[in-house]
Amino acid sequence: MGEGSDDEAAPRVGTHLASMMTLSEVGIDFDRANAARIYDFFLGGAHNFASDRAQAAKIVAANPDMPRVCRLNRDYLGRVVRWCLAQGVDQFLDLGSGVPTVGNVHEIALRQRPGARVAYVDFEPVAVHHARQITAELDGVSVTQGDLRQPEVVLNDPGVAGHLDFDRPVAVLAVAVLHFIDDDLPAIFRRYRDALCPGSVLALNHGSADHDDPVLAESVRATERGYRGSATPVVLRDRAQIRALLDGFELVPPGLVDPVDWPVPNPDADPIGAYAAVGRVPDRE
Ligand SMILES: C[S@@+](CC[C@H](N)C(=O)[O-])C[C@H]1O[C@@H](n2cnc3c(N)ncnc32)[C@H](O)[C@@H]1O
């Protein structure tokens, strides 16, 4: 859709949205880097602007490992989706879904289970616009512009409430998003959990500097410094704080581990410095 070129003062959005709209008219802030577009840049996408690339350069200067971290994060997301499908969970509420790239949740889900349902939610206009563009013809996919910090609003949005059947298991995905949120996450996730029936799952990962390995811990602190000044600064939490987000869920083995080691240890990949886990809503007694 041409966002990669920000040399023009007001580049045009792809024709699907509205042929005469410009990116600034759909609320895009060109001047302030954000997590969605920086991540897109690290994954090799074209939906980012000069401000994002400048911030990415700052992040890589602080932590040269960041492109690998992003790729391995994305791999974790794919493994989680396949694991859910193998458990018979074929509805996904993807919070902080990001700019679509390769291996998107709906692609994995619809390929393996043609009747699968995916509700994408993100608050970033480029991510939302591009997701709408590539999924417009797909019955099983909805895209909602929303802020996951407002669970009531998200859960009642027609793109979520009208798209997913909460009487059947739903997988809530919160992957590489929670460390951008400086808020009462346990309270927010209690509300999401209360909307889920038994057999539903919450899958998350979250950056943390709480590691025995001082080099790994410092690389995560460096990443946090690299994001300073962006629209989405990083908030690091320790292992116990991340574990608390899964209160009320049964932790699926292997529990809370580095994303590269979920669901089985990966001796070929160094840890990326986050904690990942999948929790299951227990059966009612
Ligand atoms: C690093 S990307 C991760 C994308 C995807 N979940 C993945 O793992 O590949 C983080 C995404 O979370 C989104 N995000 C951050 N805070 C959010 C919020 N409060 N509500 C909704 N989305 C949010 C950003 O816009 C961005 O698209």
The ligand as an SDF file (V2000), in Angstrom:
LIG
                    3D

 27 29  0  0  0  0  0  0  0  0999 V2000
    5.5100   -6.2550   18.3520 C   0  0  0  0  0  0  0  0  0  0  0  0
    3.9320   -6.2160   17.6480 S   0  0  0  0  0  0  0  0  0  0  0  0
    3.4350   -7.9150   17.8270 C   0  0  0  0  0  0  0  0  0  0  0  0
    2.5140   -8.3850   16.7160 C   0  0  0  0  0  0  0  0  0  0  0  0
    2.0620   -9.8430   16.8390 C   0  0  0  0  0  0  0  0  0  0  0  0
    1.3170  -10.0550   18.0570 N   0  0  0  0  0  0  0  0  0  0  0  0
    3.2180  -10.7950   16.7810 C   0  0  0  0  0  0  0  0  0  0  0  0
    3.6270  -11.2930   17.8340 O   0  0  0  0  0  0  0  0  0  0  0  0
    3.7360  -11.0730   15.7050 O   0  0  0  0  0  0  0  0  0  0  0  0
    2.9770   -5.4390   18.9440 C   0  0  0  0  0  0  0  0  0  0  0  0
    1.6150   -4.9810   18.4840 C   0  0  0  0  0  0  0  0  0  0  0  0
    0.8120   -4.6540   19.6130 O   0  0  0  0  0  0  0  0  0  0  0  0
    0.0480   -3.5090   19.2920 C   0  0  0  0  0  0  0  0  0  0  0  0
   -0.3910   -2.8590   20.5460 N   0  0  0  0  0  0  0  0  0  0  0  0
    0.3970   -2.2530   21.4840 C   0  0  0  0  0  0  0  0  0  0  0  0
   -0.3780   -1.8050   22.4900 N   0  0  0  0  0  0  0  0  0  0  0  0
   -1.6630   -2.1270   22.1780 C   0  0  0  0  0  0  0  0  0  0  0  0
   -2.9160   -1.9110   22.8180 C   0  0  0  0  0  0  0  0  0  0  0  0
   -2.9910   -1.2660   24.0010 N   0  0  0  0  0  0  0  0  0  0  0  0
   -4.0350   -2.3730   22.2260 N   0  0  0  0  0  0  0  0  0  0  0  0
   -3.9670   -3.0010   21.0220 C   0  0  0  0  0  0  0  0  0  0  0  0
   -2.8090   -3.2240   20.3670 N   0  0  0  0  0  0  0  0  0  0  0  0
   -1.6720   -2.7970   20.9290 C   0  0  0  0  0  0  0  0  0  0  0  0
    0.9710   -2.6650   18.4580 C   0  0  0  0  0  0  0  0  0  0  0  0
    0.2720   -1.7030   17.6900 O   0  0  0  0  0  0  0  0  0  0  0  0
    1.6490   -3.7330   17.6220 C   0  0  0  0  0  0  0  0  0  0  0  0
    0.9620   -3.9550   16.4230 O   0  0  0  0  0  0  0  0  0  0  0  0
  1  2  1  0
  2  3  1  0
  2 10  1  0
  3  4  1  0
  4  5  1  0
  5  6  1  0
  5  7  1  0
  7  8  2  0
  7  9  1  0
 10 11  1  0
 11 12  1  0
 11 26  1  0
 12 13  1  0
 13 14  1  0
 13 24  1  0
 14 15  1  0
 14 23  1  0
 15 16  2  0
 16 17  1  0
 17 18  1  0
 17 23  2  0
 18 19  1  0
 18 20  2  0
 20 21  1  0
 21 22  2  0
 22 23  1  0
 24 25  1  0
 24 26  1  0
 26 27  1  0
M  CHG  2   2   1   9  -1
M  END
$$$$
